[in-house]
Amino acid sequence: MLAEEFQTTVSNGKIQIPDSMRTEFEGCEVRVIVLKDNRKKKALNTNLRNLFKTTQALPQVQAISEAEIIAEIAAYRKNYLSKNH
């Protein structure tokens, strides 16, 4: 079985096979799987990634030591556990 992947836009219920693959599949019975691209999710991921990069580049963030991060997490967990148990 030959498998190829490409991106295209469905137009009037039809999918256009790229010219570079057309002769390979011409006249053949094929199996088609359609996956919808979720651009909103991609945009959210990109926005979050950019936010993280921006935040991590701040001077006050770069000045935080590993020990301070560990201490803050421990304090949060201690406070969380005391409220929920």
Backbone as JSON Lines, residues from 0, in Angstrom:
{"i":0,"aa":"M","n":[0.84,-1.18,0.0],"ca":[0.0,0.0,0.0],"c":[0.88,1.24,0.0]}
{"i":1,"aa":"L","n":[0.58,2.15,-0.87],"ca":[1.28,3.42,-0.96],"c":[0.49,4.46,-0.18]}
{"i":2,"aa":"A","n":[1.17,5.22,0.67],"ca":[0.5,6.27,1.45],"c":[1.2,7.59,1.19]}
{"i":3,"aa":"E","n":[0.43,8.61,0.97],"ca":[0.95,9.97,0.77],"c":[0.14,10.92,1.66]}
{"i":4,"aa":"E","n":[0.79,11.97,2.09],"ca":[0.12,12.98,2.91],"c":[0.26,14.34,2.25]}
{"i":5,"aa":"F","n":[-0.81,15.11,2.28],"ca":[-0.77,16.47,1.76],"c":[-1.88,17.28,2.39]}
{"i":6,"aa":"Q","n":[-1.77,18.58,2.31],"ca":[-2.8,19.47,2.81],"c":[-3.5,20.13,1.64]}
{"i":7,"aa":"T","n":[-4.81,20.27,1.77],"ca":[-5.6,20.91,0.73],"c":[-6.86,21.48,1.37]}
{"i":8,"aa":"T","n":[-7.62,22.19,0.6],"ca":[-8.89,22.73,1.07],"c":[-10.01,22.04,0.31]}
{"i":9,"aa":"V","n":[-11.02,21.59,1.05],"ca":[-12.18,20.97,0.42],"c":[-13.0,22.07,-0.25]}
{"i":10,"aa":"S","n":[-13.32,21.86,-1.52],"ca":[-14.1,22.85,-2.28],"c":[-15.25,22.13,-2.96]}
{"i":11,"aa":"N","n":[-16.48,22.52,-2.61],"ca":[-17.67,21.88,-3.17],"c":[-17.65,20.37,-2.95]}
{"i":12,"aa":"G","n":[-17.17,19.95,-1.8],"ca":[-17.14,18.52,-1.46],"c":[-16.05,17.73,-2.15]}
{"i":13,"aa":"K","n":[-15.12,18.4,-2.82],"ca":[-14.06,17.71,-3.55],"c":[-12.68,18.02,-2.97]}
{"i":14,"aa":"I","n":[-11.81,17.04,-3.05],"ca":[-10.43,17.19,-2.6],"c":[-9.53,17.07,-3.82]}
{"i":15,"aa":"Q","n":[-8.67,18.05,-4.01],"ca":[-7.75,18.09,-5.15],"c":[-6.45,17.38,-4.77]}
{"i":16,"aa":"I","n":[-6.06,16.4,-5.54],"ca":[-4.76,15.74,-5.34],"c":[-3.7,16.59,-6.01]}
{"i":17,"aa":"P","n":[-2.59,16.87,-5.3],"ca":[-1.53,17.7,-5.88],"c":[-1.0,17.1,-7.2]}
{"i":18,"aa":"D","n":[-0.61,17.98,-8.11],"ca":[-0.1,17.55,-9.42],"c":[1.03,16.54,-9.29]}
{"i":19,"aa":"S","n":[1.9,16.73,-8.3],"ca":[3.06,15.84,-8.15],"c":[2.67,14.41,-7.79]}
{"i":20,"aa":"M","n":[1.44,14.2,-7.32],"ca":[0.98,12.86,-6.94],"c":[-0.09,12.31,-7.87]}
{"i":21,"aa":"R","n":[-0.59,13.15,-8.74],"ca":[-1.76,12.81,-9.54],"c":[-1.54,11.56,-10.41]}
{"i":22,"aa":"T","n":[-0.41,11.45,-11.09],"ca":[-0.19,10.31,-11.98],"c":[-0.08,9.0,-11.2]}
{"i":23,"aa":"E","n":[0.43,9.07,-9.99],"ca":[0.58,7.86,-9.15],"c":[-0.78,7.27,-8.8]}
{"i":24,"aa":"F","n":[-1.78,8.12,-8.61],"ca":[-3.09,7.66,-8.15],"c":[-4.16,7.64,-9.24]}
{"i":25,"aa":"E","n":[-3.86,8.16,-10.41],"ca":[-4.86,8.26,-11.5],"c":[-5.44,6.89,-11.82]}
{"i":26,"aa":"G","n":[-6.77,6.78,-11.78],"ca":[-7.46,5.53,-12.12],"c":[-7.45,4.49,-11.02]}
{"i":27,"aa":"C","n":[-6.83,4.78,-9.9],"ca":[-6.74,3.81,-8.81],"c":[-7.86,4.01,-7.8]}
{"i":28,"aa":"E","n":[-8.28,2.91,-7.21],"ca":[-9.2,3.02,-6.08],"c":[-8.34,3.35,-4.86]}
{"i":29,"aa":"V","n":[-8.74,4.35,-4.09],"ca":[-7.94,4.8,-2.95],"c":[-8.78,4.82,-1.68]}
{"i":30,"aa":"R","n":[-8.11,4.77,-0.57],"ca":[-8.73,4.91,0.74],"c":[-8.41,6.32,1.24]}
{"i":31,"aa":"V","n":[-9.42,7.05,1.7],"ca":[-9.24,8.44,2.1],"c":[-9.58,8.62,3.57]}
{"i":32,"aa":"I","n":[-8.71,9.28,4.3],"ca":[-8.95,9.69,5.68],"c":[-8.87,11.2,5.69]}
{"i":33,"aa":"V","n":[-9.89,11.86,6.22],"ca":[-9.92,13.31,6.23],"c":[-9.76,13.8,7.68]}
{"i":34,"aa":"L","n":[-8.79,14.65,7.91],"ca":[-8.54,15.23,9.23],"c":[-8.7,16.73,9.13]}
{"i":35,"aa":"K","n":[-9.57,17.29,9.93],"ca":[-9.79,18.73,9.91],"c":[-8.7,19.42,10.72]}
{"i":36,"aa":"D","n":[-8.1,20.43,10.12],"ca":[-7.06,21.22,10.79],"c":[-7.74,22.16,11.78]}
{"i":37,"aa":"N","n":[-7.3,22.12,13.04],"ca":[-7.88,22.96,14.07],"c":[-7.0,24.18,14.28]}
{"i":38,"aa":"R","n":[-7.22,25.21,13.49],"ca":[-6.38,26.41,13.53],"c":[-6.51,27.18,14.85]}
{"i":39,"aa":"K","n":[-7.68,27.16,15.47],"ca":[-7.84,27.85,16.75],"c":[-6.91,27.26,17.8]}
{"i":40,"aa":"K","n":[-6.83,25.94,17.83],"ca":[-5.95,25.27,18.78],"c":[-4.49,25.6,18.48]}
{"i":41,"aa":"K","n":[-4.12,25.61,17.21],"ca":[-2.75,25.96,16.83],"c":[-2.42,27.39,17.25]}
{"i":42,"aa":"A","n":[-3.37,28.31,17.03],"ca":[-3.15,29.71,17.4],"c":[-2.99,29.83,18.91]}
{"i":43,"aa":"L","n":[-3.79,29.09,19.67],"ca":[-3.67,29.12,21.13],"c":[-2.31,28.61,21.56]}
{"i":44,"aa":"N","n":[-1.87,27.5,20.98],"ca":[-0.56,26.95,21.32],"c":[0.55,27.95,21.0]}
{"i":45,"aa":"T","n":[0.46,28.61,19.86],"ca":[1.45,29.6,19.46],"c":[1.43,30.79,20.42]}
{"i":46,"aa":"N","n":[0.24,31.25,20.77],"ca":[0.12,32.37,21.7],"c":[0.69,32.02,23.07]}
{"i":47,"aa":"L","n":[0.4,30.82,23.56],"ca":[0.95,30.4,24.85],"c":[2.47,30.29,24.8]}
{"i":48,"aa":"R","n":[2.97,29.71,23.73],"ca":[4.42,29.57,23.58],"c":[5.09,30.95,23.59]}
{"i":49,"aa":"N","n":[4.5,31.91,22.88],"ca":[5.05,33.27,22.85],"c":[4.97,33.93,24.23]}
{"i":50,"aa":"L","n":[3.86,33.7,24.94],"ca":[3.73,34.24,26.29],"c":[4.8,33.67,27.21]}
{"i":51,"aa":"F","n":[5.04,32.37,27.12],"ca":[6.08,31.75,27.95],"c":[7.46,32.32,27.64]}
{"i":52,"aa":"K","n":[7.76,32.47,26.37],"ca":[9.06,33.03,25.98],"c":[9.22,34.45,26.5]}
{"i":53,"aa":"T","n":[8.16,35.25,26.37],"ca":[8.2,36.64,26.83],"c":[8.38,36.7,28.34]}
{"i":54,"aa":"T","n":[7.62,35.87,29.04],"ca":[7.7,35.84,30.5],"c":[9.08,35.38,30.96]}
{"i":55,"aa":"Q","n":[9.6,34.35,30.34],"ca":[10.9,33.82,30.74],"c":[12.04,34.79,30.43]}
{"i":56,"aa":"A","n":[11.82,35.7,29.52],"ca":[12.86,36.67,29.17],"c":[12.9,37.86,30.13]}
{"i":57,"aa":"L","n":[11.89,38.01,30.98],"ca":[11.87,39.13,31.93],"c":[13.03,39.01,32.92]}
{"i":58,"aa":"P","n":[13.71,40.11,33.22],"ca":[14.85,40.08,34.14],"c":[14.5,39.52,35.52]}
{"i":59,"aa":"Q","n":[13.32,39.87,36.05],"ca":[12.95,39.38,37.37],"c":[12.72,37.87,37.39]}
{"i":60,"aa":"V","n":[12.32,37.29,36.27],"ca":[12.14,35.85,36.18],"c":[13.49,35.15,36.1]}
{"i":61,"aa":"Q","n":[14.42,35.73,35.36],"ca":[15.73,35.12,35.22],"c":[16.51,35.13,36.53]}
{"i":62,"aa":"A","n":[16.13,36.04,37.45],"ca":[16.85,36.16,38.72],"c":[16.38,35.13,39.75]}
{"i":63,"aa":"I","n":[15.3,34.4,39.47],"ca":[14.79,33.4,40.41],"c":[15.66,32.15,40.34]}
{"i":64,"aa":"S","n":[16.09,31.69,41.51],"ca":[16.95,30.5,41.55],"c":[16.11,29.22,41.61]}
{"i":65,"aa":"E","n":[16.73,28.13,41.34],"ca":[16.08,26.82,41.41],"c":[15.58,26.56,42.84]}
{"i":66,"aa":"A","n":[16.39,26.93,43.82],"ca":[16.02,26.74,45.23],"c":[14.76,27.54,45.58]}
{"i":67,"aa":"E","n":[14.65,28.77,45.05],"ca":[13.47,29.58,45.31],"c":[12.22,28.97,44.68]}
{"i":68,"aa":"I","n":[12.37,28.41,43.51],"ca":[11.24,27.75,42.84],"c":[10.79,26.55,43.66]}
{"i":69,"aa":"I","n":[11.74,25.73,44.11],"ca":[11.41,24.54,44.91],"c":[10.72,24.95,46.21]}
{"i":70,"aa":"A","n":[11.22,26.0,46.87],"ca":[10.63,26.48,48.12],"c":[9.21,26.99,47.9]}
{"i":71,"aa":"E","n":[8.98,27.69,46.8],"ca":[7.64,28.21,46.5],"c":[6.66,27.07,46.23]}
{"i":72,"aa":"I","n":[7.1,26.06,45.52],"ca":[6.24,24.9,45.24],"c":[5.91,24.17,46.54]}
{"i":73,"aa":"A","n":[6.9,23.98,47.39],"ca":[6.69,23.3,48.67],"c":[5.71,24.09,49.54]}
{"i":74,"aa":"A","n":[5.84,25.41,49.58],"ca":[4.94,26.25,50.38],"c":[3.52,26.16,49.83]}
{"i":75,"aa":"Y","n":[3.38,26.17,48.51],"ca":[2.05,26.06,47.9],"c":[1.42,24.72,48.25]}
{"i":76,"aa":"R","n":[2.19,23.65,48.12],"ca":[1.66,22.31,48.42],"c":[1.25,22.2,49.89]}
{"i":77,"aa":"K","n":[2.08,22.73,50.77],"ca":[1.77,22.68,52.21],"c":[0.47,23.41,52.49]}
{"i":78,"aa":"N","n":[0.3,24.6,51.92],"ca":[-0.91,25.4,52.11],"c":[-2.11,24.7,51.48]}
{"i":79,"aa":"Y","n":[-1.95,24.11,50.31],"ca":[-3.03,23.43,49.62],"c":[-3.48,22.22,50.43]}
{"i":80,"aa":"L","n":[-2.52,21.43,50.91],"ca":[-2.85,20.23,51.66],"c":[-3.54,20.56,52.99]}
{"i":81,"aa":"S","n":[-3.1,21.63,53.66],"ca":[-3.7,21.99,54.94],"c":[-5.16,22.45,54.76]}
{"i":82,"aa":"K","n":[-5.48,23.04,53.62],"ca":[-6.85,23.5,53.36],"c":[-7.76,22.38,52.91]}
{"i":83,"aa":"N","n":[-7.21,21.35,52.25],"ca":[-8.02,20.3,51.64],"c":[-8.0,18.98,52.4]}
{"i":84,"aa":"H","n":[-7.4,18.93,53.55],"ca":[-7.39,17.67,54.32],"c":[-7.71,17.9,55.74]}
